[in-house]
């Protein structure tokens, strides 16, 4: 990546926190974000189980968004 590149990070929504979305990041930590910065890609009803940290880092949820190594 180069300075100024735009990237997306998969997170898991936890709850509303004072009008902001409390989310779990791929490294397991939590942060709050404005709802406008989120783009839902899957709902809990569509999942067989709650996503793990591995799912966020390397799992099937990330696959459609992963850049192939040949295009980097």
DRENDO-487873 format. One line per field, with one value per atom (N, C-alpha, C, O, CB): residue number from 1; residue in three letters; chain; atom name; y, x, z. Coordinates in Angstrom, 2 decimals. Glycine has a CB too. Layout:
k = [NUM,...]
r = [ALA,...]
c = [A,...]
a = [CA,...]
c2 = [Y,...]
c1 = [X,...]
c3 = [Z,...]
END
This chain:
k = [1,1,1,1,1,2,2,2,2,2,3,3,3,3,3,4,4,4,4,4,5,5,5,5,5,6,6,6,6,6,7,7,7,7,7,8,8,8,8,8,9,9,9,9,9,10,10,10,10,10,11,11,11,11,11,12,12,12,12,12,13,13,13,13,13,14,14,14,14,14,15,15,15,15,15,16,16,16,16,16,17,17,17,17,17,18,18,18,18,18,19,19,19,19,19,20,20,20,20,20,21,21,21,21,21,22,22,22,22,22,23,23,23,23,23,24,24,24,24,24,25,25,25,25,25,26,26,26,26,26,27,27,27,27,27,28,28,28,28,28,29,29,29,29,29,30,30,30,30,30,31,31,31,31,31,32,32,32,32,32,33,33,33,33,33,34,34,34,34,34,35,35,35,35,35,36,36,36,36,36,37,37,37,37,37,38,38,38,38,38,39,39,39,39,39,40,40,40,40,40,41,41,41,41,41,42,42,42,42,42,43,43,43,43,43,44,44,44,44,44,45,45,45,45,45,46,46,46,46,46,47,47,47,47,47,48,48,48,48,48,49,49,49,49,49,50,50,50,50,50,51,51,51,51,51,52,52,52,52,52,53,53,53,53,53,54,54,54,54,54,55,55,55,55,55,56,56,56,56,56,57,57,57,57,57,58,58,58,58,58,59,59,59,59,59,60,60,60,60,60,61,61,61,61,61,62,62,62,62,62,63,63,63,63,63,64,64,64,64,64,65,65,65,65,65,66,66,66,66,66,67,67,67,67,67,68,68,68,68,68,69,69,69,69,69,70,70,70,70,70,71,71,71,71,71,72,72,72,72,72]
r = [UNK,UNK,UNK,UNK,UNK,UNK,UNK,UNK,UNK,UNK,UNK,UNK,UNK,UNK,UNK,UNK,UNK,UNK,UNK,UNK,UNK,UNK,UNK,UNK,UNK,UNK,UNK,UNK,UNK,UNK,UNK,UNK,UNK,UNK,UNK,UNK,UNK,UNK,UNK,UNK,UNK,UNK,UNK,UNK,UNK,UNK,UNK,UNK,UNK,UNK,UNK,UNK,UNK,UNK,UNK,UNK,UNK,UNK,UNK,UNK,UNK,UNK,UNK,UNK,UNK,UNK,UNK,UNK,UNK,UNK,UNK,UNK,UNK,UNK,UNK,UNK,UNK,UNK,UNK,UNK,UNK,UNK,UNK,UNK,UNK,UNK,UNK,UNK,UNK,UNK,UNK,UNK,UNK,UNK,UNK,UNK,UNK,UNK,UNK,UNK,UNK,UNK,UNK,UNK,UNK,UNK,UNK,UNK,UNK,UNK,UNK,UNK,UNK,UNK,UNK,UNK,UNK,UNK,UNK,UNK,UNK,UNK,UNK,UNK,UNK,UNK,UNK,UNK,UNK,UNK,UNK,UNK,UNK,UNK,UNK,UNK,UNK,UNK,UNK,UNK,UNK,UNK,UNK,UNK,UNK,UNK,UNK,UNK,UNK,UNK,UNK,UNK,UNK,UNK,UNK,UNK,UNK,UNK,UNK,UNK,UNK,UNK,UNK,UNK,UNK,UNK,UNK,UNK,UNK,UNK,UNK,UNK,UNK,UNK,UNK,UNK,UNK,UNK,UNK,UNK,UNK,UNK,UNK,UNK,UNK,UNK,UNK,UNK,UNK,UNK,UNK,UNK,UNK,UNK,UNK,UNK,UNK,UNK,UNK,UNK,UNK,UNK,UNK,UNK,UNK,UNK,UNK,UNK,UNK,UNK,UNK,UNK,UNK,UNK,UNK,UNK,UNK,UNK,UNK,UNK,UNK,UNK,UNK,UNK,UNK,UNK,UNK,UNK,UNK,UNK,UNK,UNK,UNK,UNK,UNK,UNK,UNK,UNK,UNK,UNK,UNK,UNK,UNK,UNK,UNK,UNK,UNK,UNK,UNK,UNK,UNK,UNK,UNK,UNK,UNK,UNK,UNK,UNK,UNK,UNK,UNK,UNK,UNK,UNK,UNK,UNK,UNK,UNK,UNK,UNK,UNK,UNK,UNK,UNK,UNK,UNK,UNK,UNK,UNK,UNK,UNK,UNK,UNK,UNK,UNK,UNK,UNK,UNK,UNK,UNK,UNK,UNK,UNK,UNK,UNK,UNK,UNK,UNK,UNK,UNK,UNK,UNK,UNK,UNK,UNK,UNK,UNK,UNK,UNK,UNK,UNK,UNK,UNK,UNK,UNK,UNK,UNK,UNK,UNK,UNK,UNK,UNK,UNK,UNK,UNK,UNK,UNK,UNK,UNK,UNK,UNK,UNK,UNK,UNK,UNK,UNK,UNK,UNK,UNK,UNK,UNK,UNK,UNK,UNK,UNK,UNK,UNK,UNK,UNK,UNK,UNK,UNK,UNK,UNK,UNK,UNK,UNK,UNK,UNK,UNK]
c = [A,A,A,A,A,A,A,A,A,A,A,A,A,A,A,A,A,A,A,A,A,A,A,A,A,A,A,A,A,A,A,A,A,A,A,A,A,A,A,A,A,A,A,A,A,A,A,A,A,A,A,A,A,A,A,A,A,A,A,A,A,A,A,A,A,A,A,A,A,A,A,A,A,A,A,A,A,A,A,A,A,A,A,A,A,A,A,A,A,A,A,A,A,A,A,A,A,A,A,A,A,A,A,A,A,A,A,A,A,A,A,A,A,A,A,A,A,A,A,A,A,A,A,A,A,A,A,A,A,A,A,A,A,A,A,A,A,A,A,A,A,A,A,A,A,A,A,A,A,A,A,A,A,A,A,A,A,A,A,A,A,A,A,A,A,A,A,A,A,A,A,A,A,A,A,A,A,A,A,A,A,A,A,A,A,A,A,A,A,A,A,A,A,A,A,A,A,A,A,A,A,A,A,A,A,A,A,A,A,A,A,A,A,A,A,A,A,A,A,A,A,A,A,A,A,A,A,A,A,A,A,A,A,A,A,A,A,A,A,A,A,A,A,A,A,A,A,A,A,A,A,A,A,A,A,A,A,A,A,A,A,A,A,A,A,A,A,A,A,A,A,A,A,A,A,A,A,A,A,A,A,A,A,A,A,A,A,A,A,A,A,A,A,A,A,A,A,A,A,A,A,A,A,A,A,A,A,A,A,A,A,A,A,A,A,A,A,A,A,A,A,A,A,A,A,A,A,A,A,A,A,A,A,A,A,A,A,A,A,A,A,A,A,A,A,A,A,A,A,A,A,A,A,A,A,A,A,A,A,A]
a = [N,CA,C,O,CB,N,CA,C,O,CB,N,CA,C,O,CB,N,CA,C,O,CB,N,CA,C,O,CB,N,CA,C,O,CB,N,CA,C,O,CB,N,CA,C,O,CB,N,CA,C,O,CB,N,CA,C,O,CB,N,CA,C,O,CB,N,CA,C,O,CB,N,CA,C,O,CB,N,CA,C,O,CB,N,CA,C,O,CB,N,CA,C,O,CB,N,CA,C,O,CB,N,CA,C,O,CB,N,CA,C,O,CB,N,CA,C,O,CB,N,CA,C,O,CB,N,CA,C,O,CB,N,CA,C,O,CB,N,CA,C,O,CB,N,CA,C,O,CB,N,CA,C,O,CB,N,CA,C,O,CB,N,CA,C,O,CB,N,CA,C,O,CB,N,CA,C,O,CB,N,CA,C,O,CB,N,CA,C,O,CB,N,CA,C,O,CB,N,CA,C,O,CB,N,CA,C,O,CB,N,CA,C,O,CB,N,CA,C,O,CB,N,CA,C,O,CB,N,CA,C,O,CB,N,CA,C,O,CB,N,CA,C,O,CB,N,CA,C,O,CB,N,CA,C,O,CB,N,CA,C,O,CB,N,CA,C,O,CB,N,CA,C,O,CB,N,CA,C,O,CB,N,CA,C,O,CB,N,CA,C,O,CB,N,CA,C,O,CB,N,CA,C,O,CB,N,CA,C,O,CB,N,CA,C,O,CB,N,CA,C,O,CB,N,CA,C,O,CB,N,CA,C,O,CB,N,CA,C,O,CB,N,CA,C,O,CB,N,CA,C,O,CB,N,CA,C,O,CB,N,CA,C,O,CB,N,CA,C,O,CB,N,CA,C,O,CB,N,CA,C,O,CB,N,CA,C,O,CB,N,CA,C,O,CB,N,CA,C,O,CB,N,CA,C,O,CB,N,CA,C,O,CB,N,CA,C,O,CB,N,CA,C,O,CB,N,CA,C,O,CB]
c2 = [-1.18,0.00,1.23,1.22,0.00,2.28,3.56,4.58,4.41,4.04,5.62,6.69,7.20,7.46,7.84,7.34,7.84,6.76,7.06,8.77,5.50,4.41,4.24,4.45,3.09,3.87,3.61,2.10,1.32,4.17,1.70,0.28,0.08,1.01,-0.23,-1.15,-1.47,-2.53,-3.35,-1.97,-2.50,-3.45,-4.06,-3.34,-2.76,-5.39,-6.05,-5.98,-6.29,-7.51,-5.58,-5.49,-6.20,-6.46,-4.01,-6.49,-7.07,-6.02,-5.54,-8.41,-5.66,-4.70,-5.35,-6.48,-4.24,-4.62,-5.14,-4.47,-5.15,-4.90,-3.13,-2.43,-0.95,-0.45,-2.66,-0.25,1.20,1.76,1.34,1.76,2.70,3.33,4.84,5.44,2.86,5.45,6.90,7.41,8.41,7.60,6.70,7.13,6.73,7.13,8.59,5.96,5.46,3.93,3.35,6.03,3.31,1.85,1.34,1.67,1.35,0.54,-0.13,-1.40,-2.22,-0.44,-1.56,-2.69,-3.40,-2.82,-2.22,-4.69,-5.46,-5.49,-5.84,-6.91,-5.11,-5.09,-6.47,-7.32,-4.04,-6.71,-8.02,-8.45,-9.64,-8.01,-7.50,-7.88,-8.15,-8.43,-6.78,-8.08,-8.38,-7.17,-7.26,-9.31,-6.02,-4.83,-4.24,-4.67,-3.78,-3.28,-2.63,-1.15,-0.57,-2.87,-0.55,0.89,1.32,0.49,1.32,2.61,3.10,3.93,4.64,3.94,3.82,4.49,5.17,4.74,3.50,6.22,6.77,5.75,5.08,8.13,5.64,4.68,4.92,3.97,4.76,6.16,6.47,5.81,5.66,7.97,5.42,4.79,3.29,2.64,5.06,2.73,1.29,0.96,1.69,0.76,-0.15,-0.66,-2.12,-2.98,-0.48,-2.44,-3.82,-4.76,-4.47,-3.90,-5.92,-6.89,-8.20,-8.95,-7.17,-8.48,-9.70,-9.48,-8.74,-10.93,-10.13,-10.03,-11.29,-12.34,-9.78,-11.20,-12.33,-13.54,-14.68,-11.95,-13.28,-14.37,-15.18,-16.35,-13.82,-14.57,-15.25,-16.07,-16.79,-14.24,-15.97,-16.65,-17.93,-18.01,-15.73,-18.94,-20.18,-20.01,-20.69,-21.32,-19.10,-18.85,-17.43,-16.78,-19.90,-16.96,-15.63,-15.60,-16.54,-15.23,-14.57,-14.52,-14.49,-13.84,-13.31,-15.19,-15.19,-14.21,-13.68,-16.61,-13.96,-13.09,-13.67,-12.92,-12.92,-14.99,-15.61,-15.34,-15.12,-17.12,-15.36,-15.06,-13.65,-13.42,-15.21,-12.73,-11.34,-11.15,-10.32,-10.41,-11.92,-11.79,-12.57,-12.06,-12.23,-13.81,-14.68,-15.49,-16.24,-15.60,-15.37,-16.26,-15.90,-14.98,-16.30,-16.63,-16.45,-15.10,-14.68,-17.53,-14.42,-13.09,-12.12,-11.21,-12.55,-12.31,-11.41,-11.73,-10.85,-11.44,-12.97,-13.44,-12.54,-12.22,-14.82,-12.11,-11.28,-9.93,-9.28,-11.03,-9.51,-8.18,-8.25,-7.22,-7.46,-9.46,-9.62,-9.34,-9.87,-11.04,-8.52,-8.23,-9.40,-9.84,-6.86,-9.88,-11.00,-10.51,-9.34,-11.64,-11.38,-10.98,-10.56,-9.78,-12.10,-11.05,-10.68,-9.24,-8.67,-11.61,-8.64,-7.28,-6.23,-5.05,-7.18,-6.64,-5.66,-4.97,-4.12,-6.32]
c1 = [0.85,0.00,0.88,2.03,-0.96,0.32,1.00,0.21,-0.99,1.16,0.88,0.21,-0.96,-0.82,1.20,-2.10,-3.30,-4.19,-5.32,-2.92,-3.71,-4.56,-5.74,-5.61,-3.76,-6.86,-8.05,-8.14,-7.97,-9.34,-8.41,-8.54,-9.79,-10.31,-7.28,-10.27,-11.40,-10.95,-10.07,-12.63,-11.56,-11.27,-12.59,-13.54,-10.52,-12.64,-13.84,-13.88,-12.90,-13.91,-15.01,-15.22,-16.53,-17.34,-15.24,-16.72,-17.98,-18.66,-18.08,-17.74,-19.90,-20.67,-21.05,-21.53,-21.95,-20.82,-21.16,-22.42,-23.38,-19.98,-22.43,-23.60,-23.49,-22.44,-23.75,-24.61,-24.61,-23.99,-24.32,-26.06,-23.10,-22.45,-22.53,-21.71,-20.97,-23.54,-23.73,-23.83,-23.22,-22.60,-24.61,-24.82,-23.72,-23.74,-24.98,-22.76,-21.68,-21.69,-22.22,-20.29,-21.10,-21.06,-19.83,-18.70,-21.07,-20.04,-18.92,-18.66,-19.55,-19.24,-17.41,-17.06,-15.82,-15.00,-16.84,-15.70,-14.50,-13.64,-14.11,-14.85,-12.37,-11.40,-10.77,-10.87,-10.31,-10.13,-9.51,-8.49,-8.29,-8.85,-7.84,-6.85,-7.50,-6.80,-5.81,-8.84,-9.55,-9.89,-10.70,-8.77,-9.29,-9.60,-10.93,-11.50,-8.47,-11.43,-12.70,-12.46,-11.53,-13.74,-13.31,-13.30,-14.70,-15.53,-12.26,-14.97,-16.26,-16.04,-15.05,-16.97,-17.00,-16.94,-18.26,-19.30,-16.57,-18.24,-19.52,-20.20,-19.54,-19.31,-21.50,-22.24,-22.00,-22.00,-23.73,-21.79,-21.59,-20.34,-20.23,-21.51,-19.40,-18.17,-18.32,-17.40,-17.03,-19.47,-19.69,-20.51,-21.42,-20.39,-20.17,-20.90,-21.21,-20.36,-20.08,-22.41,-22.72,-22.57,-23.02,-24.14,-21.91,-21.72,-22.46,-22.72,-20.25,-22.79,-23.51,-24.25,-23.77,-22.54,-25.40,-26.13,-25.92,-25.56,-27.63,-26.14,-25.93,-26.77,-26.33,-26.27,-27.98,-28.85,-28.23,-28.57,-30.19,-27.33,-26.71,-25.48,-24.92,-26.32,-25.06,-23.86,-24.21,-25.24,-23.04,-23.35,-23.55,-23.16,-23.70,-22.73,-22.22,-21.74,-21.19,-21.00,-20.64,-20.93,-20.37,-18.95,-18.19,-20.38,-18.56,-17.22,-16.12,-16.26,-17.09,-15.04,-13.87,-12.84,-13.01,-13.26,-11.79,-10.71,-10.11,-9.79,-9.61,-9.96,-9.44,-10.34,-9.85,-9.28,-11.66,-12.57,-12.34,-12.43,-14.02,-12.04,-11.85,-10.50,-10.37,-11.95,-9.50,-8.16,-7.97,-7.39,-7.13,-8.46,-8.16,-9.34,-9.22,-7.04,-10.46,-11.58,-12.41,-12.07,-12.46,-13.50,-14.33,-15.03,-15.39,-15.35,-15.23,-15.84,-14.94,-15.43,-16.14,-13.63,-12.68,-12.44,-12.06,-11.38,-12.65,-12.27,-12.74,-11.94,-12.81,-14.01,-14.43,-13.70,-13.71,-15.92,-13.09,-12.46,-10.94,-10.28,-12.89,-10.38,-8.93,-8.36,-8.84,-8.54,-7.33,-6.65,-5.71,-4.99,-5.88,-5.72,-4.82,-3.38,-3.13,-5.20,-2.45,-1.05,-0.51,0.44,-0.21,-1.09,-0.62,-0.97,-0.34,-1.20,-1.96,-2.36,-1.78,-2.11,-3.85,-0.91,-0.34,0.85,1.45,0.06]
c3 = [0.00,0.00,0.00,0.46,1.22,-0.52,-0.58,0.25,0.46,-2.04,0.70,1.42,0.60,-0.59,1.75,1.23,0.58,-0.01,-0.41,-0.48,-0.08,-0.56,0.39,1.59,-0.69,-0.15,0.66,0.87,-0.07,-0.03,2.10,2.43,3.26,3.87,3.19,3.28,4.14,5.13,4.85,3.31,6.29,7.35,7.79,8.09,8.56,7.84,8.32,9.84,10.51,7.84,10.37,11.81,12.15,11.26,12.31,13.42,13.90,14.77,15.74,14.69,14.42,15.21,16.53,16.56,14.44,17.62,18.96,19.48,19.85,19.94,19.51,20.03,19.73,19.31,21.55,19.95,19.85,21.11,22.21,19.64,20.95,22.09,21.91,21.22,22.23,22.54,22.47,21.04,20.69,23.18,20.21,18.84,17.87,16.71,18.81,18.35,17.50,17.55,18.49,17.94,16.57,16.51,17.24,16.87,15.04,18.28,18.95,18.15,17.98,20.47,17.66,16.81,17.33,18.05,15.37,16.96,17.27,16.01,14.92,17.76,16.18,15.08,14.89,15.78,15.34,13.75,13.50,14.56,14.76,12.16,15.23,16.25,17.60,18.58,16.41,17.67,18.90,19.74,20.66,19.71,19.45,20.22,19.77,18.76,20.07,20.52,20.21,20.00,20.56,21.34,19.19,19.00,18.60,18.23,17.92,18.68,18.22,16.96,16.82,19.32,16.06,14.76,14.47,14.97,13.64,13.66,13.20,12.28,11.49,12.47,12.39,11.57,10.08,9.31,11.87,9.67,8.25,7.68,6.46,8.06,8.53,8.03,7.82,7.34,8.99,8.19,8.08,6.84,6.46,9.32,6.22,5.06,5.34,5.10,3.72,5.85,6.22,5.02,3.92,6.78,5.26,4.19,4.46,3.52,4.00,5.70,6.02,7.35,8.21,6.11,7.50,8.76,9.56,9.02,8.51,10.85,11.74,11.32,11.45,13.18,10.80,10.35,9.22,9.05,9.91,8.46,7.33,7.74,6.91,6.28,9.00,9.46,10.20,10.88,10.36,10.07,10.80,12.27,13.14,10.17,12.54,13.90,13.96,12.93,14.32,15.17,15.36,14.80,15.04,16.87,14.06,13.47,14.54,15.57,12.57,14.26,15.14,14.58,13.48,15.26,15.34,14.86,13.58,12.66,15.95,13.50,12.28,11.08,9.97,12.48,11.28,10.18,9.65,8.44,10.64,10.54,10.12,9.42,8.53,11.32,9.83,9.25,7.95,7.00,10.24,7.92,6.78,6.30,5.33,7.14,6.93,6.66,5.45,4.71,7.83,5.26,4.08,3.99,2.89,4.04,5.11,5.03,4.29,3.63,6.43,4.39,3.76,2.30,1.53,4.50,1.89,0.55,-0.59,-1.47,0.33,-0.62,-1.76,-1.83,-2.87,-1.68,-0.74,-0.69,-0.75,-0.81,0.58,-0.74,-0.72,-2.10,-3.10,-0.24,-2.15,-3.41,-3.69,-2.80,-3.35,-4.90,-5.22,-5.24,-5.55,-6.58,-4.90,-4.83,-6.18,-6.25,-4.28,-7.27,-8.61,-8.96,-9.85,-9.64,-8.30,-8.63,-7.70,-7.82,-8.62,-6.79,-5.85,-6.44,-5.80,-4.55]
END
